[in-house]
Amino acid sequence: MACCQKASVHRSQQQVVIDHLSMAASRDHRHGKELVPQLSAMSRCCTDSLSKCVQVQQLIEEWWEQPAQFLVPWHTYHDQSLQQWAEQFIVLATKWHQKRLLS
């Protein structure tokens, strides 16, 4: 191949590479214009969801720490609620403990 032909092929290859780079840049710019708003909306949605997760976690922790006698006060066993049974147990346990200390 002659020197001029090689230079011509080399320039045409350069032009192909430049054309591909231009198309890629154009496509990247177009995708960026389309994707950035979508990504921003998704980011806001994720942030909102995470804040709701924190709220739900706090509510669950409060519920978990809540004694059972306050959750189902309508449920009775032998005409006493769980809270009444717990209070009766505390009174009896205290009396038993005092009796042991005195004897």
C-alpha positions as CSV (number, residue, x, y, z in Angstrom):
1,M,0.0,0.0,0.0
2,A,1.2,3.4,-0.8
3,C,1.9,6.0,1.9
4,C,-1.0,8.2,0.8
5,Q,-3.4,5.3,0.9
6,K,-2.2,4.3,4.4
7,A,-2.7,7.9,5.6
8,S,-6.2,8.0,4.0
9,V,-7.2,4.7,5.7
10,H,-5.8,5.9,9.0
11,R,-7.8,9.2,8.7
12,S,-11.0,7.3,7.9
13,Q,-10.4,5.0,10.9
14,Q,-9.9,8.1,13.1
15,Q,-13.1,9.6,11.7
16,V,-15.0,6.4,12.6
17,V,-13.6,6.5,16.1
18,I,-14.5,10.2,16.5
19,D,-18.0,9.5,15.1
20,H,-18.5,6.7,17.7
21,L,-17.3,8.8,20.5
22,S,-19.6,11.6,19.5
23,M,-22.6,9.2,19.3
24,A,-21.7,7.8,22.8
25,A,-21.4,11.3,24.2
26,S,-24.7,12.3,22.7
27,R,-26.4,9.1,24.0
28,D,-24.8,9.7,27.5
29,H,-26.1,13.2,27.6
30,R,-29.6,12.1,26.5
31,H,-29.6,9.3,29.0
32,G,-28.4,11.7,31.7
33,K,-31.2,14.1,31.0
34,E,-33.7,11.2,31.3
35,L,-32.2,9.3,34.1
36,V,-31.2,12.0,36.6
37,P,-34.8,13.1,37.4
38,Q,-35.8,9.4,37.7
39,L,-32.9,8.7,40.0
40,S,-33.6,11.8,42.1
41,A,-37.2,10.7,42.5
42,M,-36.1,7.2,43.5
43,S,-33.6,8.7,46.0
44,R,-36.4,10.8,47.6
45,C,-38.7,7.7,47.7
46,C,-35.9,5.7,49.4
47,T,-35.2,8.5,51.9
48,D,-38.9,8.7,52.7
49,S,-39.1,4.9,53.1
50,L,-36.1,4.9,55.4
51,S,-37.6,7.6,57.6
52,K,-40.9,5.6,57.8
53,C,-38.8,2.5,58.7
54,V,-37.3,4.4,61.7
55,Q,-40.8,5.4,62.8
56,V,-42.1,1.9,62.5
57,Q,-39.1,0.6,64.4
58,Q,-39.8,3.0,67.2
59,L,-43.4,2.0,67.4
60,I,-42.5,-1.6,67.5
61,E,-40.0,-1.0,70.3
62,E,-42.6,0.9,72.3
63,W,-45.1,-1.9,71.7
64,W,-42.6,-4.6,72.6
65,E,-41.7,-2.8,75.9
66,Q,-45.4,-2.4,76.8
67,P,-46.4,-4.9,79.4
68,A,-48.9,-7.4,78.3
69,Q,-51.4,-6.6,81.0
70,F,-52.1,-3.3,79.2
71,L,-52.5,-4.9,75.8
72,V,-55.5,-7.2,76.6
73,P,-57.2,-5.8,79.7
74,W,-60.5,-7.3,78.5
75,H,-59.1,-10.9,78.7
76,T,-59.8,-12.5,82.0
77,Y,-59.1,-15.8,83.7
78,H,-61.2,-16.7,86.7
79,D,-62.8,-13.2,86.6
80,Q,-59.4,-11.4,86.9
81,S,-57.4,-9.7,84.2
82,L,-53.7,-10.3,83.7
83,Q,-52.9,-7.0,85.5
84,Q,-55.0,-8.1,88.5
85,W,-53.3,-11.5,88.6
86,A,-49.9,-9.7,88.5
87,E,-50.9,-7.4,91.3
88,Q,-52.1,-10.3,93.4
89,F,-48.8,-12.1,92.7
90,I,-46.8,-9.1,93.8
91,V,-48.8,-8.8,97.0
92,L,-48.5,-12.5,97.8
93,A,-44.8,-12.6,96.9
94,T,-44.1,-9.6,99.2
95,K,-46.0,-11.1,102.1
96,W,-44.1,-14.4,101.6
97,H,-40.8,-12.6,101.4
98,Q,-41.6,-10.6,104.6
99,K,-42.7,-13.8,106.4
100,R,-39.3,-15.5,105.5
101,L,-37.4,-12.5,106.8
102,L,-39.2,-12.6,110.1
103,S,-38.8,-16.3,110.7
